[in-house]
Amino acid sequence: MYVYKHTNPATPPTLNHYFNGSKGLYHDAQSISRIVQGFIDAHPELVETINLPNKTYGYNGAVTTAMDGQPIDANRAELKLYRLHGAKDSARHGVFVYGSPHSREWIPKHALVEAMYRILQNYGNDAYITQLLDEVDIFYLPDCNPDGSMYSFHDLANFRKNRHVKGGAPEIWHYSTDSTCTVDINRNYSVGFGGGSSSNTCSNEAYHGIGSHSEPEAMNISWVFKQYPKIWVSAVCHSAGNVIFWPVAPDGEIPQLDSANGKTQSPDEILGGTTLQRSGYFNYMAQRVRAAIYDHRSTVLDQAGLTPGPTPGYPYGSGISTYEMYFNHTDNPLTSRSRTVKAEQWFEHPHKVYQYTFEMSAVGQRPAWSEADQLIMEWANGILELVASTRDLSKEDVFGYDPVASEDWISGDYTNKDKARGWASDWLLSGDVEMLTKKYVHNGDHTVRLLNKGRIERSVNLSGRMAAKLKFSWRAASWETSDKVYIKVNDGSGWTTVKTFVNGADDYYYHETEIDLSAFSHVSDFKISFEGAMSSTSDWFYLDHIRVLALDGIAYDNFSTNSFTGGQGWLGNWTITGTTAAIDSSYPLEGGYCAKITQGGKLTRSVDLTGVINPKLVFDSRSVYFEVGDVAYVKIDDGTGVQTVATITIDHSDKVYHQHVIDLSPFTRSANFKVIFAGAMDEASDYWYIDRVRILGDKVIATDNFDSCDFNGGDGFSYAWAVNGASINQQQQFSGCAAAQFNLIESIERTVDLNGYSGKKLEFVARVNSTFTSSDQFNIKIDDGAGWVVIKTLTSADGDDYYHSFSLDLSAYNHIATFKIAFEGAMASATSDVYIDRVQIV
């Protein structure tokens, strides 16, 4: 049986089963903890045990012996979090899975233990599992409510809550003598606390406690996210329901979240990025988990559970942990929450967390063991598939790289009908190439197959991009010894083979491949080809889900050239001071290489920041074996002297890559701005690894502040402003000499060359008179070669006699050499004026 068949590893992992034979029984929480300790004792190099900071109340039932015959510990105790990691211990992303917040739900803790057992038993012996654990950290908390679980197991099987009488950690609140007043852990989080499906009645099964995060169990879960920001994906495991939930709600169903701007935000807006990226990845991961579960015995989960949004019985908020991690653990949090615990604010995660609820079992919370045994096996499949999709999410990097072009063969042909795909040309075909449907499709309705010497080629515009990746899904079948397929690129200097598939890759499964294009010149006619070198038309290579992703910015280096001379956008090479800075291939974040600094090693590189808006230095670093006193410095020199902008200390020395973002706006944006990484460690065995160094910001392509006091000034535009009645006003300017003034139907128009660019913005400041009426309008228009389009209209709602800044995204429009912008009045009253200043294309 192929446990992971749908992920298509070349060799499926070995199927393990811990809960068999004499172990084929439900275990209580304390027995489970001893089982896990046995795993750790057998594989100490792969597991880190972490004491969670908030002790639970302790078991207060009548039984004195645990399920495994050991004495029950009724004392308050620390919960243990387990971090599973590979031998290198340098995984970039993490997944956090925790089980059984409702104590009467016994399946989850067993499924988590089974998944943990499979990983530890197979690591080092199975290539798939070994690679998985080397690339993803897995944080496990099999039973996050052990006191309640013990009580359910031994005293009252249907007991649901924790054992905190009245609720509240002992250090904060005293206990009540009312034994019914215990707390539902999954109603104790801050998002929507006290609403929806929770209750304020002590005896109710959904009693939420006396305040959000009043319970140590909820405190511990939030602490894990605070302590380990590398966690990108999480799942809380329940039973029953036989569904997978995730909290993506439609617009209008969420309360106002952005009160500062007076608007209601949907969850899509909160998470940033595109709706397709977020909702698509939620669905993608859930479908993979569902497929993994199906592989065990063809069990089908409730498809309705895979529909984003609130479902009956699972309302928005109510203190439920899935919503907590999705909304609170983002960089744009709720503005008003109930926080009644201590004085600290609950942590806002620095990036976005995909949080799921797994509802295991379609036949009750504690089915007979014969059914439970099968549920444990299939949901262990699902948990490991969640780990695999977390690994793939880290490679997708949907919050770093932007999609430039994609092809899922949706149109069923080879043309560039859909501009959103972003290609610079249609597909060019030669030899044996065919479009297929249904049976062999990986994504969407069609796939393309190369046979024999079949070849396809396409161009994409990478001009101005700092780094790029090519990603695609492929499947090979029926190859002989000499059969090959080449993936090639041409950056203007000729074709280069970047990947070769050979005989042995033809396992009939779809695989995902990523190719780093950073080392090539990013030209406007960057060509990509897929080229067959097979011996007959019975040899096949399938292609689907082709994507080109790229990074914008000013400068970039991921050291993929295995040197200090690579990257793009810099003024020169890295300057090395001392002998303790080197290229390293053991612990790269991406691209195969990184920089390593030891002791007093120093790296310096210059970049031109003149004209850059909102500059930032972004890099990823990993520090190892720092002792007290060991430090590493991030410095800059803006022409006024060297200044330290960040310090790496022993607190950062956890063998994990962290992303650092440093705002460079306070410094002089000089033409020879220096970035410096300097070590100050005392031993040669103290390491500081650096990768993905980026200078981000918007470079001004064209600008006019009307400082020439006429319509002929500015810089970067192709021509002077074409004026229709508008005037220069030297009294109402935003800054500098003057502003453009508009009355009635007066307008100005100008052309800018955007050829070779993408994703640019039109920025300006505008002041609208308070005399504007409902009949007055002012339009901002563009013409990308397809005719004039209004992209912004100012109305009486904007009329307050103050200047306001506007940034209009031009990504959806063709960036051509004769791109036109216009400001045009449509006012009915002669007393209604508009002033425009500081016009920029960035």
Disulfide bonds with the S-S distance in Angstrom:
Cys181-Cys202 1.57
Cys709-Cys737 1.40
